[in-house]
Amino acid sequence: MNSLVATPPVPPHFYEYSRLSSPRPMSTPTYTPNSRKRKADDDGNDHDGRMSASPTSSPAFTPRSLPAGRNLKRSRPNISGRPLSLPRLLETLDTDALRGVLRSMCERHPGLVDEVVHTAPRPSVSAALQVLRNYQSTLQSAFPLGGNPESDYAYNRVRQPLGNLLDALSDFTPHFLPPNETQASTSLSYLDEATDIIHALPRWNTPQNNIERDSAYDEICKAWILVIREAAKRGGGIQLQYGGWDQKLAKHNHSCGGKLQAAVNELGSSLGWMHGPDSQNLGGPGGTEFGSIRDQLLSGTYGLGTPVKVGPW
């Protein structure tokens, strides 16, 4: 009886605390057909999340490196305004502007004239003729509309562009003459085209206005004579034999009314050695079969009519 100890009564809230804090019994999950599929989907979603969170950790992802020396953006520490460099500035200049710059520099610094002359490429025949044709087009555009194109009024209207064309012709012609030009073919090609430009010069009713045109013919005739003489000294004048220069010069002389007759005579004198001293006799009955010595040499029939001697002379 003494071993029994009276225990005090348990307060009611004790049972409530025990009920809330006691662990919940683990229930065994039941198998459902979709449970494994959901598990796989959950695993896949977790895998995708890991891939998106750290793409470089995947062995299938290989980062691409940029080539050496290639920058995505050039760094420009100084963004302030500045003038163009000389190469970029020259790219923006057209032909007329560039000519103006060179002309202005040479006028302010005369020592640059020789440097520019020796640095610039040698003008070709086509380039010089193109400049002359440009002056010729300007001359034609300056004529007044209507009226008499040979009158004094028309002459006064085109006097300035006419003078510009004649000045350019006088400047370009010596450039293509010997000794500055050593190739006779180049000189003759220029003179042929330049003479056509003189043929196209306008004729005026007043004789005094035609003095400039007559002077141009006189200068071009002297140029023809100089080139013909120099060409005759080289290679026996063989360059004068080809190209039909005798016919071209004769045609020019006919177009200008005989103002180039001195050049025609000079060419005939230079070509005379090819016909020989007996060229007139060759044109007779005995020479019609073989023609001139020049024709025989070109055709390969020279000497065919000469009897061959055999034995001692």
Solvent accessible surface area in square Angstrom, and as a share of the most:
residue,aa,sasa,rsa
1,M,194,0.86
2,N,150,0.77
3,S,97,0.63
4,L,139,0.69
5,V,123,0.71
6,A,98,0.76
7,T,115,0.67
8,P,109,0.68
9,P,126,0.79
10,V,77,0.44
11,P,60,0.38
12,P,115,0.73
13,H,131,0.59
14,F,105,0.44
15,Y,135,0.51
16,E,84,0.37
17,Y,147,0.56
18,S,44,0.28
19,R,152,0.56
20,L,124,0.62
21,S,67,0.43
22,S,60,0.38
23,P,127,0.80
24,R,212,0.77
25,P,127,0.80
26,M,184,0.82
27,S,97,0.63
28,T,116,0.67
29,P,121,0.76
30,T,116,0.67
31,Y,170,0.65
32,T,57,0.33
33,P,111,0.70
34,N,91,0.47
35,S,39,0.25
36,R,182,0.66
37,K,136,0.58
38,R,138,0.51
39,K,126,0.54
40,A,60,0.47
41,D,73,0.38
42,D,75,0.39
43,D,70,0.36
44,G,31,0.30
45,N,96,0.49
46,D,80,0.41
47,H,93,0.41
48,D,88,0.45
49,G,36,0.35
50,R,147,0.54
51,M,74,0.33
52,S,91,0.59
53,A,85,0.66
54,S,48,0.31
55,P,63,0.40
56,T,98,0.57
57,S,83,0.54
58,S,14,0.09
59,P,136,0.86
60,A,97,0.75
61,F,99,0.41
62,T,114,0.66
63,P,98,0.61
64,R,221,0.81
65,S,100,0.64
66,L,90,0.45
67,P,80,0.51
68,A,109,0.84
69,G,83,0.80
70,R,144,0.53
71,N,117,0.60
72,L,139,0.69
73,K,173,0.74
74,R,179,0.65
75,S,103,0.66
76,R,130,0.47
77,P,134,0.84
78,N,88,0.45
79,I,141,0.71
80,S,67,0.43
81,G,80,0.77
82,R,156,0.57
83,P,126,0.79
84,L,112,0.56
85,S,64,0.41
86,L,119,0.59
87,P,91,0.57
88,R,140,0.51
89,L,82,0.41
90,L,82,0.41
91,E,121,0.54
92,T,93,0.54
93,L,51,0.26
94,D,94,0.49
95,T,80,0.47
96,D,102,0.53
97,A,42,0.33
98,L,71,0.35
99,R,126,0.46
100,G,31,0.30
101,V,62,0.36
102,L,72,0.36
103,R,140,0.51
104,S,47,0.30
105,M,73,0.33
106,C,25,0.15
107,E,127,0.57
108,R,165,0.60
109,H,101,0.45
110,P,100,0.63
111,G,69,0.66
112,L,60,0.30
113,V,66,0.38
114,D,95,0.49
115,E,111,0.50
116,V,49,0.28
117,V,100,0.57
118,H,152,0.68
119,T,100,0.58
120,A,53,0.41
121,P,120,0.75
122,R,130,0.48
123,P,64,0.40
124,S,57,0.37
125,V,28,0.16
126,S,79,0.51
127,A,48,0.37
128,A,1,0.01
129,L,8,0.04
130,Q,95,0.42
131,V,51,0.29
132,L,0,0.00
133,R,96,0.35
134,N,77,0.40
135,Y,81,0.31
136,Q,35,0.16
137,S,66,0.43
138,T,79,0.46
139,L,1,0.00
140,Q,93,0.41
141,S,96,0.62
142,A,28,0.22
143,F,37,0.15
144,P,28,0.18
145,L,183,0.91
146,G,63,0.60
147,G,76,0.73
148,N,77,0.39
149,P,80,0.51
150,E,73,0.33
151,S,28,0.18
152,D,75,0.39
153,Y,133,0.50
154,A,1,0.00
155,Y,18,0.07
156,N,97,0.50
157,R,118,0.43
158,V,0,0.00
159,R,143,0.52
160,Q,131,0.58
161,P,17,0.11
162,L,7,0.03
163,G,23,0.22
164,N,56,0.29
165,L,1,0.00
166,L,22,0.11
167,D,88,0.46
168,A,11,0.09
169,L,10,0.05
170,S,50,0.32
171,D,104,0.54
172,F,47,0.20
173,T,12,0.07
174,P,75,0.47
175,H,43,0.19
176,F,2,0.01
177,L,24,0.12
178,P,15,0.10
179,P,125,0.78
180,N,74,0.38
181,E,16,0.07
182,T,79,0.46
183,Q,96,0.43
184,A,8,0.06
185,S,59,0.38
186,T,39,0.23
187,S,1,0.01
188,L,1,0.01
189,S,47,0.30
190,Y,0,0.00
191,L,0,0.00
192,D,25,0.13
193,E,63,0.28
194,A,0,0.00
195,T,0,0.00
196,D,67,0.35
197,I,10,0.05
198,I,1,0.00
199,H,35,0.16
200,A,50,0.38
201,L,8,0.04
202,P,23,0.14
203,R,126,0.46
204,W,13,0.05
205,N,87,0.44
206,T,44,0.25
207,P,107,0.67
208,Q,133,0.59
209,N,19,0.10
210,N,30,0.15
211,I,100,0.51
212,E,66,0.30
213,R,20,0.07
214,D,63,0.32
215,S,53,0.34
216,A,9,0.07
217,Y,2,0.01
218,D,73,0.38
219,E,92,0.41
220,I,3,0.01
221,C,10,0.06
222,K,127,0.54
223,A,3,0.03
224,W,2,0.01
225,I,29,0.15
226,L,68,0.34
227,V,2,0.01
228,I,1,0.01
229,R,128,0.47
230,E,46,0.20
231,A,1,0.01
232,A,33,0.26
233,K,150,0.63
234,R,104,0.38
235,G,66,0.64
236,G,39,0.37
237,G,2,0.02
238,I,76,0.38
239,Q,71,0.31
240,L,3,0.01
241,Q,11,0.05
242,Y,120,0.46
243,G,49,0.48
244,G,28,0.27
245,W,25,0.09
246,D,60,0.31
247,Q,137,0.61
248,K,80,0.34
249,L,1,0.00
250,A,48,0.37
251,K,146,0.62
252,H,12,0.05
253,N,17,0.09
254,H,159,0.71
255,S,53,0.34
256,C,8,0.05
257,G,69,0.66
258,G,36,0.34
259,K,85,0.36
260,L,0,0.00
261,Q,80,0.35
262,A,53,0.41
263,A,0,0.00
264,V,38,0.22
265,N,88,0.45
266,E,38,0.17
267,L,6,0.03
268,G,45,0.43
269,S,85,0.55
270,S,18,0.11
271,L,15,0.08
272,G,31,0.30
273,W,143,0.50
274,M,9,0.04
275,H,62,0.28
276,G,13,0.13
277,P,136,0.86
278,D,79,0.41
279,S,38,0.24
280,Q,163,0.73
281,N,108,0.56
282,L,42,0.21
283,G,58,0.56
284,G,23,0.22
285,P,133,0.83
286,G,69,0.67
287,G,1,0.01
288,T,98,0.57
289,E,138,0.62
290,F,63,0.26
291,G,24,0.23
292,S,19,0.12
293,I,49,0.25
294,R,54,0.20
295,D,70,0.36
296,Q,15,0.06
297,L,90,0.45
298,L,92,0.46
299,S,76,0.49
300,G,60,0.57
301,T,44,0.26
302,Y,126,0.48
303,G,38,0.37
304,L,124,0.62
305,G,51,0.49
306,T,89,0.52
307,P,110,0.69
308,V,135,0.78
309,K,151,0.64
310,V,141,0.81
311,G,52,0.50
312,P,138,0.87
313,W,261,0.92
